[in-house]
């Protein structure tokens, strides 16, 4: 009984914080049921009657093209970035070579420089390579992830036992087998956490697609949502509805892999 009483304030605090956090999401849901004119008059907590109209406006043929583009970009960006981060982190932890510390410090340095500063140079580079206006620049920019290399390196330093690597080498395993059969299973939570974060960042990316994409056929979800409406007036209600629909894949991914995601973050925080 005493333990239950002691837990009550903690549970109550969690419930209050959860409700406060849910309020903006609830208002977004209710705004998606109103028309743009009603939203401009003021935000209402009572649902309206324009939900089906907004869904019909948001879910046109262009939406599914943008959804497909975002899915392709996010999946390829996530896969490529995670693989490169894994290999780079494995090399920095397992092998001993000159300038190892310099390379690692350079990786950390890249995390301190805002990515916006290099966007003009990146645009010029893509233009020289004749890749402007395609989805390829949206994928390439995520492949060399300084955060990903740092994340995997820190996790490997505290989770990978070098004795396992040495034993595998003695047993005749090559480096690829060690990497795939021993290293990757040891850091599964870290891999899943990094996958979810990179997928989220790539899916929500707006600035780079805005400056690189100039055709509606290559729009991603953020660009499509921004374009809803006409030249005289933005359809805010349809934009909010499209925004809600676009986060469904993110919610599903986090719901499926939530345990591994939380485990990866907590283990990384404690051990790193």
C-alpha positions as CSV (number, residue, x, y, z in Angstrom):
1,X,0.0,0.0,0.0
2,X,2.8,2.4,0.9
3,X,4.6,1.6,-2.4
4,X,1.3,2.4,-4.3
5,X,0.9,5.7,-2.5
6,X,4.5,6.7,-3.3
7,X,3.9,5.9,-7.0
8,X,0.8,8.1,-7.2
9,X,2.5,11.5,-7.6
10,X,4.8,10.1,-10.2
11,X,2.0,8.5,-12.2
12,X,-0.1,11.7,-11.8
13,X,2.8,13.8,-13.2
14,X,3.2,11.5,-16.1
15,X,-0.5,11.7,-16.9
16,X,-0.5,15.5,-16.7
17,X,2.6,15.8,-19.0
18,X,1.1,13.3,-21.4
19,X,-2.2,15.3,-21.6
20,X,-0.3,18.6,-22.1
21,X,1.7,17.0,-24.9
22,X,-1.4,15.6,-26.6
23,X,-3.2,19.0,-26.7
24,X,-1.4,20.4,-29.8
25,X,-2.0,17.1,-31.6
26,X,-5.7,17.2,-30.7
27,X,-6.0,20.7,-32.0
28,X,-4.3,19.7,-35.2
29,X,-6.8,16.8,-35.6
30,X,-9.8,19.2,-35.0
31,X,-8.4,21.7,-37.5
32,X,-8.3,19.1,-40.2
33,X,-12.1,18.8,-39.8
34,X,-12.7,22.5,-40.5
35,X,-12.5,24.6,-43.6
36,X,-9.7,27.1,-44.2
37,X,-12.1,30.0,-43.6
38,X,-13.2,28.6,-40.3
39,X,-9.6,28.1,-39.2
40,X,-8.8,31.7,-40.1
41,X,-11.6,32.8,-37.8
42,X,-10.1,30.9,-34.9
43,X,-9.0,27.5,-33.7
44,X,-11.9,25.4,-32.3
45,X,-11.7,22.4,-30.0
46,X,-14.9,21.1,-31.5
47,X,-14.6,18.9,-34.6
48,X,-16.1,20.3,-37.8
49,X,-17.7,18.7,-40.8
50,X,-15.1,19.2,-43.6
51,X,-12.9,16.2,-42.8
52,X,-13.9,14.2,-45.9
53,X,-13.6,17.2,-48.1
54,X,-10.1,17.9,-46.8
55,X,-9.0,14.3,-47.2
56,X,-10.3,14.3,-50.8
57,X,-8.3,17.5,-51.5
58,X,-5.2,16.2,-49.9
59,X,-5.3,12.6,-51.3
60,X,-5.1,13.4,-55.0
61,X,-2.9,11.8,-57.6
62,X,0.0,14.2,-56.8
63,X,-0.1,13.1,-53.2
64,X,0.7,9.5,-54.0
65,X,3.5,10.5,-56.4
66,X,5.0,12.6,-53.6
67,X,4.4,9.8,-51.1
68,X,6.3,7.4,-53.4
69,X,9.1,9.9,-53.9
70,X,9.5,10.5,-50.1
71,X,9.4,6.7,-49.4
72,X,12.2,6.1,-52.0
73,X,14.3,8.9,-50.8
74,X,13.9,8.1,-47.1
75,X,14.5,4.3,-47.5
76,X,17.6,4.7,-49.7
77,X,19.0,7.5,-47.5
78,X,18.5,5.5,-44.4
79,X,19.9,2.3,-45.8
80,X,23.0,3.9,-47.4
81,X,23.7,6.1,-44.4
82,X,23.4,3.3,-41.8
83,X,25.6,1.0,-43.8
84,X,28.3,3.6,-44.3
85,X,28.1,4.6,-40.6
86,X,28.4,0.9,-39.6
87,X,31.4,0.3,-41.7
88,X,33.1,3.5,-40.6
89,X,32.4,2.9,-37.0
90,X,33.6,-0.7,-37.2
91,X,36.8,0.5,-38.8
92,X,37.4,3.2,-36.2
93,X,36.9,0.8,-33.3
94,X,38.4,-2.5,-34.5
95,X,41.4,-1.4,-36.5
96,X,44.5,0.5,-35.4
97,X,46.0,2.9,-38.0
98,X,47.7,6.2,-38.2
99,X,45.6,9.4,-38.1
100,X,42.7,7.4,-36.6
101,X,42.2,10.1,-33.9
102,X,42.4,12.8,-36.5
103,X,39.7,11.2,-38.7
104,X,37.4,10.7,-35.7
105,X,37.9,14.3,-34.6
106,X,37.1,15.4,-38.2
107,X,33.8,13.4,-38.0
108,X,33.0,15.3,-34.8
109,X,33.8,18.6,-36.4
110,X,31.4,18.0,-39.2
111,X,28.6,17.7,-36.6
112,X,29.4,21.2,-35.4
113,X,29.0,22.9,-38.7
114,X,25.3,23.7,-39.7
115,X,24.4,21.9,-42.8
116,X,22.7,25.1,-44.2
117,X,26.1,26.7,-44.7
118,X,27.0,24.1,-47.3
119,X,23.8,24.1,-49.2
120,X,24.9,26.6,-51.9
121,X,28.0,24.7,-52.6
122,X,26.1,21.4,-52.7
123,X,23.6,23.0,-55.2
124,X,26.5,24.0,-57.5
125,X,28.1,20.6,-57.2
126,X,24.8,18.8,-58.2
127,X,24.4,21.3,-61.1
128,X,27.9,20.5,-62.4
129,X,27.0,16.7,-62.2
130,X,23.7,17.4,-63.9
131,X,21.7,15.9,-61.0
132,X,19.7,19.0,-60.2
133,X,16.0,18.5,-60.3
134,X,16.2,14.8,-59.5
135,X,15.8,12.8,-56.3
136,X,19.5,11.7,-56.3
137,X,20.8,14.9,-54.4
138,X,18.2,14.3,-51.7
139,X,19.7,10.8,-51.1
140,X,23.4,11.6,-51.5
141,X,23.4,14.3,-48.8
142,X,22.4,11.8,-46.1
143,X,25.0,9.1,-46.9
144,X,28.0,10.7,-45.1
145,X,26.4,11.1,-41.7
146,X,28.7,12.4,-39.0
147,X,26.1,11.7,-36.3
148,X,25.7,8.2,-37.6
149,X,29.4,7.5,-37.5
150,X,29.7,9.0,-34.0
151,X,26.6,7.0,-32.8
152,X,27.9,3.7,-34.0
153,X,31.4,4.3,-32.8
154,X,30.4,5.1,-29.3
155,X,28.0,2.1,-29.2
156,X,30.7,-0.3,-30.5
157,X,33.3,0.9,-28.0
158,X,31.0,0.0,-25.1
159,X,29.1,-3.0,-26.5
160,X,31.6,-5.0,-28.7
161,X,34.0,-7.3,-27.0
162,X,37.2,-7.4,-29.0
163,X,37.8,-11.0,-27.7
164,X,34.8,-12.0,-29.9
165,X,36.5,-10.5,-33.0
166,X,39.8,-12.1,-32.3
167,X,38.2,-15.5,-31.7
168,X,36.3,-15.2,-34.9
169,X,39.5,-14.4,-36.8
170,X,41.3,-17.4,-35.3
171,X,38.4,-19.6,-36.4
172,X,38.9,-18.4,-39.9
173,X,36.1,-15.9,-40.3
174,X,36.8,-13.1,-42.8
175,X,36.1,-9.4,-41.9
176,X,32.8,-9.4,-43.7
177,X,31.5,-12.4,-41.8
178,X,32.7,-10.9,-38.5
179,X,30.9,-7.6,-39.4
180,X,27.7,-9.3,-40.4
181,X,27.5,-12.2,-38.0
182,X,29.0,-10.8,-34.8
183,X,29.1,-7.0,-34.9
184,X,25.7,-6.2,-36.3
185,X,23.7,-8.4,-33.9
186,X,25.6,-6.9,-30.9
187,X,24.4,-3.4,-31.7
188,X,20.9,-4.1,-33.1
189,X,19.2,-1.5,-30.8
190,X,21.7,1.1,-32.0
191,X,21.1,0.2,-35.7
192,X,17.3,0.4,-35.3
193,X,17.5,3.7,-33.4
194,X,19.7,5.2,-36.1
195,X,17.4,3.9,-38.9
196,X,14.4,5.5,-37.3
197,X,16.1,8.8,-36.8
198,X,17.5,9.0,-40.3
199,X,14.2,8.0,-41.8
200,X,12.5,10.7,-39.8
201,X,15.0,13.4,-40.8
202,X,14.9,12.5,-44.4
203,X,11.1,12.2,-44.5
204,X,10.6,15.6,-43.0
205,X,13.4,17.4,-44.9
206,X,12.0,20.5,-46.6
207,X,14.8,23.0,-47.3
208,X,16.9,20.9,-49.6
209,X,14.0,19.6,-51.7
210,X,12.7,23.2,-51.9
211,X,15.9,24.4,-53.6
212,X,16.7,21.2,-55.6
213,X,13.4,20.1,-57.0
214,X,11.6,22.2,-59.6
215,X,9.1,19.7,-61.0
216,X,5.9,18.5,-59.4
217,X,6.7,14.9,-60.5
218,X,9.7,14.9,-58.1
219,X,7.9,16.6,-55.2
220,X,8.3,15.0,-51.8
221,X,5.6,15.1,-49.1
222,X,6.7,18.4,-47.5
223,X,6.8,20.1,-50.9
224,X,3.5,18.7,-51.8
225,X,1.8,19.8,-48.6
226,X,3.2,23.3,-49.1
227,X,1.9,23.5,-52.6
228,X,-1.8,22.7,-51.7
229,X,-4.1,25.5,-52.7
230,X,-4.0,27.9,-55.6
231,X,-2.0,31.0,-56.6
232,X,-4.4,33.3,-54.7
233,X,-5.0,31.3,-51.4
234,X,-3.4,28.5,-49.6
235,X,-5.7,25.6,-48.5
236,X,-4.6,25.5,-44.9
237,X,-7.2,22.9,-43.9
238,X,-6.0,20.5,-46.7
239,X,-2.4,21.2,-45.7
240,X,-3.1,20.2,-42.1
241,X,-4.9,17.1,-43.2
242,X,-2.1,16.1,-45.6
243,X,0.4,16.7,-42.7
244,X,-1.5,14.3,-40.5
245,X,-1.7,11.7,-43.2
246,X,2.0,12.0,-43.9
247,X,3.0,11.2,-40.3
248,X,1.2,7.9,-40.3
249,X,4.3,6.0,-41.6
250,X,6.4,7.6,-38.9
251,X,4.0,6.7,-36.1
252,X,3.8,3.2,-37.4
253,X,7.6,2.8,-37.6
254,X,8.1,4.2,-34.1
255,X,5.2,2.0,-32.7
256,X,6.7,-1.2,-34.2
257,X,10.3,-0.5,-33.2
258,X,9.6,1.5,-30.0
259,X,11.2,-1.0,-27.6
260,X,14.4,-1.3,-29.6
261,X,14.5,2.5,-30.1
262,X,14.2,3.3,-26.4
263,X,16.7,0.5,-25.6
264,X,19.1,1.9,-28.1
265,X,18.8,5.5,-26.7
266,X,19.0,4.4,-23.1
267,X,22.0,2.1,-23.6
268,X,23.8,4.7,-25.6
269,X,23.2,7.3,-23.0
270,X,24.4,5.1,-20.1
271,X,27.3,3.5,-21.8
272,X,28.4,6.4,-24.0
